[in-house]
Amino acid sequence: MMTDQSMDPASHPLAMMSIPRQEWCEPYEWSTALEEGTIFPNLNLTFFKAPQGVPAKPPCSDTSDPGQKSREEALSRLTEISFALNDLTLYLDTHPACEHGLFLYHNLMEERLALLADYAKKYYPLTQASMITGNCNPQCYGWGDGPAPWEGACV
Amino acid sequence: MFAYEKRLQYPVKIKKTDPTAARLIISQYGGPDGELSASMRYLAQRYSMPVKKVGGLLTDIGVEELNHMEIICAMVYQLTRDLSEEDVKAAGFDAYYIDHTKALYPQAAAGVPFTALELQSKGDPFADLYEDLAAEQKARTVYDNLLRVIDDPDVRAPLKFLRAREIVHFQRFGEALEVTKERFEHSNFYFINPSFDHASKESRV
């Protein structure tokens, strides 16, 4: 019988599971990553009833109002960047020395903070800190502005 | 501490009322493999994890599960917000409606209320990590089952996203298991309980 070297009991003791460590791979575009639920193509293990790329896009309204459209685009971009950071955070929790991951983390976090400030300045604050970084009017308490997230609106 | 950000991790925009789908999806709010029990499980287990890095991972995944709970609740809410009396009677939503009207209440698809009996915090790193690995697999199966029976693309998009997260979390807990193994006795991992017998100050760093 052939012996599988990778399951040698010296390195893989009995009665204990082993799982391979994920290697870094080139991430998806951030919009695709959000759609697929991970930034990593090598972790995207789809189900036959929900194959890759289907449904094509997260749902968004078919508005013709240009102001509404730009608000929705700004929120979409923020959602994509923030999700990439969420997924990358879990990766770095178990790969804290990965240079690719660290470099990306800092770049994405800079973009996220800028997007949050911009969103607060143009529309309404999504975080309390962005009331300051977005230079919101200190005479107005803006934390209650904007729709509740569960309404599915972006007004 | 936790701070709120006024948006969903994945957008939910459902146009069509569907109390039947709501009745099924609510299981991922308060059901046995739901997001609430996932979050409570990880946030409870982190205190007694002997490897600090693993406690950090449990915190980050536990918080992400709260984000997922919010996505599930938004789905149930949007599927039922325009519910009429006729919808209530026609779609098998009547029993839920009698107790909760259109409010959100954590329960399983079959009506069993959320209970902490659905999760465990055992105080042994191997027992707890195996529980977490199993939890991610069970939740993935629920999303597989939902994706089989629900056709509306507005509902399927977030379900597909949430299913993918279960697999990523499974991989991370597997890596956490490897990190934990590296820290303890390789010839017999079960000789002591590292959370209890090694609970000295230096093992917590």
Interface residues (C-beta under 8 A of the other chain):
Chain A: P13 A15 M16 M17 S18 I19 R21 Q22 L34 E35 E36 G37 T38 F40 L43 N44 L45 T46 F47 K49 A50 P55 K57 P58 P59 C60 S61 L75 S76 L78 T79 S82 F83 N86 D87 T89 L90 Y91 D93 T94 H95 P96 Y124 P125 L126 T127 Q128 G146 A148 P149 W150 G152
Chain B: A3 E5 K6 R7 L8 Q9 Y10 P11 V12 K13 I14 K15 K53 G56 L57 D60 I61 E64 N67 E70 C73 A74 Y77 Q78 F126 Y130 L133 Y143 D144 L147 R148 P153 D154 R156 A157 P158 L159 K160 F161 L162 R163 A164 R165 I167 V168 H169 Q171 R172 G174 E175 A176 L177 E178 V179 K181 H186 S187 N188 F189 Y190
